[in-house]
């Protein structure tokens, strides 16, 4: 059986739900859904618009989404000098 993997995507100071979703080429509704499946009630995204809760430093995303983002960001970079890496959640 194949398992679905998630990774944590770090949030930057001025990130909004919409800006992170746009950066990852996903809808803000999908970002909210995936993140909320992986967190406790107090860490859930209550809306698909606006700022993240102030205490959050990262958001959960589907590993396939992150892989596609990494691939796009690394286009044209030397193989031994990738701009981003991910670490699966254990």
Backbone torsions as a table, in degrees:
resi	resn	phi	psi	omega
1	UNK	NA	134.1	177.8
2	UNK	-82.9	137.0	177.5
3	UNK	-101.9	153.6	176.1
4	UNK	-92.0	128.7	-178.8
5	UNK	-108.2	147.1	178.1
6	UNK	-123.8	152.7	175.2
7	UNK	-130.4	160.6	177.2
8	UNK	-96.1	130.6	178.0
9	UNK	-106.9	120.2	-177.6
10	UNK	-67.4	143.8	177.8
11	UNK	-96.4	140.4	175.6
12	UNK	-96.4	167.5	-171.4
13	UNK	-52.7	-47.5	-174.7
14	UNK	-102.5	17.6	179.3
15	UNK	-64.9	140.7	169.7
16	UNK	-117.9	167.9	178.8
17	UNK	-59.5	-42.5	-179.7
18	UNK	-66.5	-40.1	-177.3
19	UNK	-68.4	-38.5	178.3
20	UNK	-69.0	-42.7	178.1
21	UNK	-60.9	-43.4	179.3
22	UNK	-64.6	-43.0	178.7
23	UNK	-58.9	-37.7	-178.3
24	UNK	-90.1	-0.9	179.6
25	UNK	60.4	43.1	175.7
26	UNK	-131.9	167.4	177.4
27	UNK	-80.1	154.6	178.2
28	UNK	-67.0	-28.3	176.6
29	UNK	-66.2	-40.4	178.2
30	UNK	-67.2	-41.8	176.8
31	UNK	-58.6	-46.4	179.0
32	UNK	-60.6	-46.3	-178.5
33	UNK	-60.3	-52.0	-177.8
34	UNK	-63.6	-45.3	179.5
35	UNK	-60.9	-48.1	-175.6
36	UNK	-65.8	-23.6	176.0
37	UNK	-69.2	-19.3	-171.6
38	UNK	-110.6	3.3	-173.9
39	UNK	-129.1	164.7	174.3
40	UNK	-74.0	166.3	-175.3
41	UNK	-53.0	-44.6	-175.0
42	UNK	-71.6	-11.1	177.5
43	UNK	-102.9	1.6	-177.3
44	UNK	-72.1	150.5	173.9
45	UNK	-83.9	120.9	-176.2
46	UNK	-83.9	-17.1	-175.6
47	UNK	-141.0	164.7	175.1
48	UNK	-100.4	6.7	-179.4
49	UNK	-132.4	154.1	173.9
50	UNK	92.2	-158.7	-174.8
51	UNK	-84.0	156.2	172.4
52	UNK	-74.5	155.7	172.7
53	UNK	-54.1	139.0	-171.0
54	UNK	-60.8	-24.5	-178.3
55	UNK	-83.5	-11.6	-178.6
56	UNK	-77.3	136.3	175.9
57	UNK	-114.9	-8.7	179.7
58	UNK	-155.8	159.4	179.7
59	UNK	-128.6	143.1	178.4
60	UNK	-80.8	137.8	174.2
61	UNK	-137.8	161.7	178.5
62	UNK	-69.6	135.7	-176.7
63	UNK	-57.8	-38.2	179.4
64	UNK	-62.7	-37.4	176.3
65	UNK	-63.6	-45.0	-179.1
66	UNK	-67.3	-39.0	177.5
67	UNK	-59.5	-42.4	178.7
68	UNK	-65.0	-40.2	177.8
69	UNK	-62.6	-46.3	179.6
70	UNK	-60.6	-45.1	-179.3
71	UNK	-59.8	-44.0	178.8
72	UNK	-64.2	-43.9	-178.5
73	UNK	-67.8	-28.6	-176.2
74	UNK	-92.6	-1.1	179.1
75	UNK	-57.5	129.2	178.2
76	UNK	84.2	-7.6	177.9
77	UNK	-89.8	147.2	176.6
78	UNK	-58.1	144.4	-177.7
79	UNK	-56.5	-33.3	-177.9
80	UNK	-89.5	9.0	-178.5
81	UNK	-135.6	50.6	179.9
82	UNK	-63.7	144.1	-178.5
83	UNK	-78.4	-30.5	-176.4
84	UNK	-136.5	153.4	173.2
85	UNK	-137.1	165.6	174.9
86	UNK	-129.4	159.4	175.5
87	UNK	-128.6	114.5	-178.6
88	UNK	-58.7	148.9	176.7
89	UNK	-77.4	135.0	-179.6
90	UNK	-98.6	NA	NA
